[in-house]
Amino acid sequence: MFRLLAKDYLRPAAPAHTGDVQNYRQLFSIPEFRVLFAANSLNVAASSVASLALGTLTYAQTGSPVLSAFVMFGGPLVRLVSSWFLLSLADLLRPRTALMVAVGVMAGGNLLQAIPGSAIGLRLVLLMVPWIILSATSGTFGALLSDVVPEGGFVFARATSNVSSGAMQIVGFSLGGVLLLHFSPTELFAGSAGTNLLVLLLCRWGLSDRSPRAQGKAVRRSRTVNRLLIGSPVLRPVYLALWLPNGLIVGCEALIVPYSGARAGFLFSATALGMLIGDVGMGRFVPPAFRDRLVEPARLLLAAPYLVFLTQPSLGLACLLAAVASIGYSASLPLQERLVSWTAADIRGQVLGLYAVGTSSMQGVGAVMAGDLASLLGGDRHAAGLGIGLAATASFLVTVSLIPGLRRSRQNRPVIKVGITPYEDKPTETAHTERRTSADA
């Protein structure tokens, strides 16, 4: 049986590097960070190439835009359902093993997708298996990242991996588009599988073998910890601040094409530039003692520039507004730092996994809602501008409504540490608060 504890129950693994991390040279001097960085970058590129190949192949076989969109972007919906039952495996498995299992399943799926002439039904089944496995291990990367870098270096490391992920996604889709001009989709699957196998070898020989963070039954623990995290008065506002404003602004971005037509690439490039500036600035240049105070301003910045779209701005002004707004995505970094700081080590994989699954799911929901709203308003460029402005208004109001709740997780406020530990009695929940200042963090 388990007893749920909301108290100061933190058992962090000893980091592989104990020095301070203040610049990229120091960060990349950590051997295991280099391995994680390379593995994540290669995996993102391989997944982008395989996703484009499967979307192209699905449309060629079925002629269905809906199926093509689902195979490329439907993963978060599958992960949302299965994560409720499997997310705790991020803590119950050895971290290196969890990463290797996930990458190995992706490699196997891509190899099977490379078989010519496979029925579309079989391809969908082969696609969903890795999605389910990823729902179980989605928090492993972030939790392991917090282990290999020194305390206080998590935001910098996470920001660096975010920049790499965004860049490699662009590289993967671009490379996939070029390769499709010369190779078949099945050949692209084979190349992606080869990259996955390289990542598997990197993880096997480049990462230390750590013990599992916890023990227990996966389904029961997943549901128990998820309820505990979502029910926590301290953590629930943090999760909502990570999910809702972000998802609504992705809805704004989903209307860029109907708003700007053939010039949409300029706006998407502007958003990518803003995200890059925000992640680098927040992770590298903002002092740790100050960045926690930027959560609410950055979230408001994420929405405020898009309000101007209610006036139908020109392309140049729209690009400037989108770039400035996207800097606000960097608020997710100190919010993730709060999740790491205020939760026990034995649930950290599930803590970060719940963040990842919820974020990707809400992005999909936001895009669909914004598209439906623009359709109701008329479906033309003017309607898209109104839809962007209204989605941004919703994001702004949600952020304002969450400010009182977010005060409970500030480092100079009483906090509730959340953990779970074996116990012989029936599950119970207790709470203990202590005052902790930023100097204690």
Secondary structure, DSSP 8 states (H G I E B T S, - for coil): -EEEEES--------S--S---SHHHHHTSHHHHHHHHHHHHHHHHHHHHHHHHHHHHHHHH--HHHHHHHHH-HHHHHHHHHHHHTTHHHHS-HHHHHHHHHHHHHHHHHHHTSTT--HHHHHHHHHHHHHHHHHHTTHHHHHHHHHS-TT-HHHHHHHHHHHHHHHHHHHHHHHHHHTTTS-HHHHHHHHHHHHHHHHHHHHHHS-----S--S-HHHHHHHHHHHHHH-TTHHHHHHHHHHHHHHHHHHHHTHHHHHGGGHHHHHHHHHHHHHHHHHIIIIIS-HHHHGGGHHHHHHHHHGGGGGGGG---HHHHHHHHHHHHGGGGGHHHHHHHHHHTB-GGGHHHHHHHHHHHHHHHHHHHHHHHHHHHHHTTSSHHHHHHHHHHHHHHHHHHHHHHHHHHGGGSTTSEEE-EEEEE-SS---EEE-EEE--TTT-
